[in-house]
Amino acid sequence: MRLKDLEKFNTITIQCHDNPDPDALASAYGLYRYFKENGKDVRIIYSGPFKIRKSNLLLMINELKIPISYHAAGEGKIDGLLITVDCQYGQGNVTKLEADDLAVIDHHNGVTDISLSEIRPGLGSCATLVWSLIQQEGYDVISDRAVCTALYYGLMTDTGNFSEISHPLDKDMRDALVFNEAQIRLFTNSNISLEEMRITGEALAGYTCISNYSCGLLKADECDPNILGIISDMALQVAEFNVVLAYGHVSGGYKLSVRSCTREVMADEFVKAITNGVGSGGGQDYKAGGFISEDRMRADDPSLSIRDYLDKAIRTYFESFSIIFASEYRPDRSLFAKYKKNPLTLGYIDPLTFLEKNTRIKVRTLEGDTELIIDGTFYLMVGILGEVYTMSIDKFEASYKKTESVYDRQLEYTPRIYVEPDGRVFDLYDRINTCVPYGTSYITAAKLDKNVKLFTRWYEEKYMKGETGDYIACRVDDPQDFYIIRKDIFDITYSPA
């Protein structure tokens, strides 16, 4: 769905979920300004048993002049189009109001039969979705400082001060917005009350240590999800904890905040494993967050407690993988078979064609961000699924032949380069050239029968994650240069020799 599909309606009501949070307010405000600019009769409402009273929300509303009003459930039918934002019509966290027509804009998991809907559960905030939608229609977001500030604060709070960001669109919005820093500081420093300070203290005092794995588990009373980040940050300073998970009940389930200070556990990978099948999660190497649906968690056992679920999930996670250091790895070579690389067309980019030497850049892909310095010694290679990696020019020229064909693969997200510190942004798709390998190259590889974390010989600070069914491989001419190849990529790229 595009916003222009909704412009046929002249009267539009935007409904936040009950007990609105900054993301709901920001998303509603972005839509409000867009439709107002297009001459629509538009308003923002919320309902539910309680009116807004949190200090940071009241400051956000007043400082940014967000025209939101309380709508009691019995006030009657909504005229025109009703858009539920940061929630889905008919679900438990939003009061069901009758309306002539309905639309849904949300970033949570869910299924709706409402035809006018845009739901993207991979995004860290609904604010990001709104930003993407209003940009798509040509709205000049950057010139609207109040909307920029609202959207930035919405993403910031919904991703634990950006610690839980995983989708590149979230990062794109964060880096693009020109916001009022003083207002963000004001909202942030009014974010914890005396009651929340009590909740923090009691959660820290009531910790559980899963000692075999140096993992701290902390339960908080129901609170603003941002308080969980404060709890997990503080608990990680305890010498006995290498990994911390703080959790608390929210509408529909449980919010999680994860911290890690050990290279063997990346927080985003940890929380994705903990929430697999029952929710969602994401973030960065050392900070992440997630959500567990109460209904999905208890689908097989209605009596299951969140504490028992987390204890079992954490132990299962730590028991599910082996750690391999490539420089010390001495596998049974009889388990490795020989494969040849298929003659696929790949992409490559010479960054010196549009950037100066010694420029510091951030390459953004679906897999995450990679920081590099353009030193003239490498090309950026673009794989069959849009993955980006570096290759020395010497190795490229020895292995690949440049071609004149056009790169035409369909990518879920087009890689981008952010130039630091001047803020220039380059979309890489139209800069991708093509190449094919010379002759045939060979590797030996074995299919994994267990999850592994591989620290390669050339980078021992961060592991490559291999799941059961993926492949551990090494070049024939360098039998200790081990690396992981995902099964879907391997099946396309290699054939038995």
Steps between C-alpha positions, in 0.01 A plus 500: 500500500611856431377814673366633171252209516349673806479847347155421357367554853446860608431431868774299672538399866831354619468277808797411723483190716374533857768639734693654207880489505740733316505281190121508469492878552782556250342278236162667537659846486694421181180381330307800633745749350503315168121490466465859626744610230274327247193693612325226698280544807719296736529445876685274747324313782560227756265311729513245779451511878783747573598843376862586423689597816865405451720809520705430185183444293337821624820690423513345152139598430542856627844574356423362154139622505352160419120552476387180669172466690342234721202316350277303734379168363133603522532823305359347183604404151805654327413685180712429193822297514644366828872409490637300792870571535765297688221246561245297307126556503317253721803392703509511878720808543270739313139589572278390212319801356239478227587689179386536138832371364813348654876494439794359696862620519712291737837330557387214724431142399138433419249405236217728397224471242493878453600562140640849564792394716878530509665272758878454516595300810874509423526870584607621843233770516178602332659845467741350246210362297324839502826673400537261208138547391495881510837517325365271228233761426754784481434661839798717604561343841834671562348849487241404764715514815217407737417184304870411477533535877189293565605220263852492644368475857249233397773280353736576787254388768366198311852363446648559847698813408582343160659193661244265339523629143549229240313605185694733268195725447503581873865599470429702186234705676710548812788633291286716268279693746589856602350528848495735798769363731392715795147361485627141478713562812198649676279199419773251591587658833137498605465131430521338844280560799549419866280193449721385213807553714342262755430245225863520388631444852274201567589337166872529578453364850293204377745375238556137404839379383514209253852436623611237248474764229573823697153623404290731715120487484304793647123543526349848517150600601289633215665819379600708200720269284784755510545425870604147406797646314605690812475179704700289255769769462549514875497122549766446233747683724489205743820296466314166499283592200621481140145502363193664653131466413246730666131443432162643592136458411345726236172484310480162328821353634847580632763751397867394521820701531831319443859605560822309434866575573651179360603436141351148514143639525369772270195653664290519184565136413426398861163678516394366159564147629309564824196641314507255208148373431337705776587861412767714342831663587801683365765757571875531507794288612487608863150650538172355380135460587198294415140406565337170596131451425320361802257303284771345284718415800212315668355340185605149611495552876254759639662477845854582379651798683726753328771425756501128419485570127801734513704268722451211257554715190826644636639156590392361161675787326834450677487126441416537131835609355870426492774763480773462238820704470621454143868537589473203740239291314614152396192322360471152357581580137324186383170675580579778251408460132638695206277753321545729203367852473226547243562767232251753642497868416581706809516872566793717595547868581819704484444757778772728362277580202284720724689536831834646595784287633512471885128571529337331800172333401223282640362236263138415584338171393224276631768312697606817686753784483871463418746784554788536256767746387537536124873438450503402133586135564158334470170480313158452657354170379122454479380142539198327355271605787632854529760423765803732484858405586848626417753337269853618434553631148786255448281204595211635288718539190636149545154347549244704300450643154311829466197493270279758330166349600257693722452395863129418520442289811197587711615586852282528810709797612743692281840537671600855588817682599496766771802730498627601842502766626350718222178297475494435124296195398551289185249245374721227353266321259578713193872488583522120490707359213505132406766232487536126452767268641798389295509125448387293798586546867467227759423469869453217744193517720295302751136541597451604862307259724495752785496878536849649517664834568812531290773751577690525172877516478482853361251641753477357851291776659166399350367159402335376186184312595428170331174316549428131453496436125739784415855422388843551651746544215860583415689571181696210354815714489465614864368212715485707826298789356163377632177693452122442501279490189124514548317201352286709264809673362704179486238313299502770233871575499669156516473158338675172590840480330 
